[in-house]
Amino acid sequence: MTRIEISRPMDVDKDELILFFDLVIRDTFDKEGLSTLQEDIQTEIKTKIQYLQSDYDSNGGERYFLIAKVGGTIVGTVEYGPSSVLINTVTNGSLKELFEIGTVFVHPEYQRRGIGTLLFNIMLLTFQSKGIDEFCLDSGYSTSQKVWTRKLGDPDYCLKDYWGEGSGHMIWKRNIKDVPITFIGLKDWGG
């Protein structure tokens, strides 16, 4: 059985996390058929690095990351923080007071094995322990939208063609009590 460690990021993890963001974002854009959008890729990477720095600078007060490691190597991340400008703009500020779950990233070689679900569930438990009752989450990636729709149901906001023809954006608002936290055996990959 492979051991997965979930923890807060340490200073020694920073460089590896930056490389991890670069790898996962580039892989995601490639799988979505968006690899030619180099400026958008760079913006997404820079935003995640800024979020991480905000976590370090505020000791988790502004942004709060969790990381998953297998054999000492980062294989997944999740974070929460204030809802994004995009969410606040398209919802006319109706979700402005909610925390947003974001940066649910899993290393390409470890995807589809339950690590993202594990991180998401631990974030829900983190919210419960902090007395946070509601959250929001958004996605512009079609692959991720399928995952979130399966986990959270239909989105509360569906912005058709937001990123171009056939490429929409989805936003979910959920109460913690309405989202089941289910832990099932993670798929082993022989590690």
C-alpha positions in Angstrom: 0.0 0.0 0.0 1.3 3.4 -1.0 1.6 6.0 1.8 0.3 9.5 1.0 1.2 12.3 3.4 -1.0 15.4 3.6 0.6 18.4 5.3 0.9 22.2 5.1 3.8 23.3 2.8 7.1 24.1 4.5 9.7 26.6 3.2 11.7 23.7 1.8 8.7 22.7 -0.4 8.5 26.1 -2.2 10.8 25.5 -5.1 9.3 22.0 -5.7 5.8 23.5 -5.6 6.7 26.1 -8.2 7.9 23.4 -10.5 4.9 21.3 -9.7 2.5 24.2 -10.7 4.4 24.7 -13.9 4.2 21.0 -14.8 0.5 20.5 -13.9 -0.7 23.7 -15.5 1.2 23.1 -18.8 -0.1 19.5 -18.8 -3.7 20.6 -18.2 -3.5 23.3 -21.0 -2.1 20.6 -23.3 -4.8 18.1 -22.5 -7.5 20.8 -23.0 -6.0 21.7 -26.4 -4.9 25.1 -25.2 -1.1 24.7 -25.3 -0.7 27.6 -27.7 -2.0 30.0 -25.1 1.4 30.7 -23.6 0.5 34.0 -22.0 -2.5 32.4 -20.3 -0.3 29.6 -19.1 2.3 32.0 -17.6 -0.5 34.1 -16.0 -2.0 30.9 -14.4 1.5 29.8 -13.1 2.2 33.3 -11.7 -1.2 33.5 -10.0 -0.6 30.1 -8.2 2.9 31.2 -7.1 1.4 34.5 -5.7 -1.2 32.4 -3.8 1.5 30.2 -2.4 3.5 33.2 -1.3 0.4 34.7 0.3 0.1 31.4 2.3 3.7 31.7 3.4 3.5 35.4 4.2 0.3 35.0 6.3 1.0 31.6 7.8 -2.2 30.3 6.1 -4.3 33.3 7.1 -4.9 34.7 3.6 -4.4 31.6 1.5 -4.2 28.1 3.0 -2.5 25.3 1.1 -2.3 21.6 1.7 0.0 19.3 -0.2 0.1 15.6 -0.8 3.4 13.7 -1.0 4.3 10.2 -2.0 7.8 9.1 -1.1 8.7 12.7 -0.2 7.7 14.0 -3.6 4.8 16.5 -4.1 2.0 14.8 -6.1 -1.0 17.1 -5.2 -2.2 20.4 -3.9 -5.4 22.1 -2.7 -5.9 25.6 -1.3 -8.5 28.0 -0.2 -8.7 31.7 -0.1 -10.9 34.7 -0.9 -13.2 34.1 -3.9 -11.5 35.2 -7.2 -12.1 38.4 -9.1 -13.6 36.3 -11.9 -16.1 34.7 -9.5 -17.0 38.1 -8.0 -17.4 39.7 -11.3 -19.6 37.2 -13.0 -21.8 36.7 -9.9 -22.1 40.4 -9.3 -20.4 39.9 -5.9 -22.9 37.4 -4.6 -20.1 35.0 -3.6 -17.7 37.7 -2.4 -17.9 36.7 1.3 -17.2 33.0 0.6 -13.9 31.2 0.5 -13.0 29.5 -2.7 -11.5 26.1 -3.0 -8.8 26.1 -5.7 -5.5 24.8 -6.9 -6.8 21.2 -6.8 -3.8 19.9 -8.8 -2.6 16.3 -9.1 0.7 15.3 -10.8 -0.1 13.8 -14.2 1.4 10.5 -13.3 -0.8 10.2 -10.2 -4.2 11.4 -11.6 -7.3 9.3 -11.5 -6.2 7.5 -8.3 -8.2 9.4 -5.7 -5.6 12.0 -4.6 -7.6 15.0 -5.7 -10.7 13.6 -3.9 -8.6 13.0 -0.8 -7.3 16.6 -0.8 -10.8 18.0 -1.5 -12.3 16.0 1.4 -9.5 17.0 3.8 -10.2 20.6 2.8 -13.9 20.1 3.6 -12.9 18.8 7.0 -10.6 21.8 7.5 -13.5 24.1 6.8 -15.6 22.2 9.3 -12.9 22.5 12.0 -12.7 26.3 11.3 -16.5 26.8 11.4 -16.7 27.6 7.6 -20.2 26.6 6.4 -20.2 27.6 2.8 -17.6 27.7 0.0 -17.4 28.2 -3.8 -15.4 26.6 -6.5 -15.0 27.3 -10.2 -13.5 25.6 -13.2 -12.8 26.6 -16.8 -11.2 23.2 -17.8 -13.7 20.8 -19.4 -12.1 17.7 -17.8 -12.3 19.3 -14.3 -15.8 20.5 -14.9 -16.9 16.8 -15.4 -15.2 15.8 -12.1 -16.8 18.7 -10.2 -20.2 18.1 -11.7 -20.0 14.5 -10.6 -18.9 15.5 -7.0 -21.1 18.6 -6.6 -23.9 18.4 -9.0 -24.9 21.0 -11.5 -23.1 24.3 -11.2 -24.9 27.4 -9.9 -23.4 29.5 -12.7 -22.7 28.2 -16.2 -21.0 30.8 -18.4 -21.4 29.4 -21.9 -18.5 30.2 -24.3 -16.8 32.3 -21.7 -13.3 31.2 -22.9 -14.4 31.0 -26.5 -16.8 29.0 -28.5 -17.5 25.7 -26.8 -15.4 26.5 -23.8 -17.4 27.6 -20.8 -16.8 28.4 -17.2 -18.7 26.9 -14.2 -19.1 28.1 -10.6 -20.5 26.1 -7.7 -21.7 27.4 -4.3 -22.1 24.7 -1.7 -22.9 24.4 2.0 -20.6 21.9 3.8 -23.5 19.9 5.1 -24.7 19.2 1.6 -21.4 17.8 0.4 -20.7 14.2 1.5 -17.2 13.4 2.7 -16.5 9.9 1.5 -13.2 8.1 1.9 -12.7 5.1 -0.1 -9.6 3.1 -0.8 -7.2 5.0 -3.0 -6.1 3.2 -6.1 -2.6 1.8 -5.6 0.0 2.4 -8.3 2.6 -0.1 -7.0 4.7 2.4 -5.1 
